[in-house]
Amino acid sequence: MSKIFKFLLVVVVLIAAAYVAGFWPQRERVSALQAENAALQQRVDAAEAHVRAGRLLGELLTLKEIVQDLNYGQARGLSSPFFEHVRAEAGRTNAALKPALESILAVRDPVTVALTQGDAAALGHLRESERRLRQALGYPVPTAAAAPAPAPLPPPTPSPSP
C-alpha cells in the first residue's frame, strides 16, 4: 500500500506542478494585458474629453460668428444650450480644461445680458472665452487684435439724369 500511496502522491505533485507551470505564465500575461488596457483606457478618456472640448469650441465659434453678424436673437437662442454644454463638460472633464470651462461659465450672465440688450460687448466676452478654450486645448491662439467692425457704406450718389 505504501507503493500505491507514493505513486498517487507523485501523480498529484506532477499534476500540481503542471498546473502551476501552465497557470503562472498565463497569469503574468493577463496581468500585463490588464495594465496595458488600463493605460489605453486613460488615453481614450483623455481623447474623448479633448473631442468634447473641441465640439464646445465649435459651438463657441458659431455663437461668436452670429454675434459678429449682429444677429442677437439667434445668438440668444444658441447661447443657453452652449453654456449648458459647457456646464456639463466642466462637471466631467479633466483638470487641464476645468479652469477654462469655469471661466467661460463666469461670463454667462454678462453675455446673456449683452445679447438681450443687443450690445456688442458680448463679442468681447466670447473672444476672450475662445482664447482661453484654445489655450486649454493647446490650439494656436490668434494674436491679431480683434478685427474692426466694417465701415458703413457711403450713401449712394444720385446719378445725373439726362
Disulfide bonds with the S-S distance in Angstrom:
none
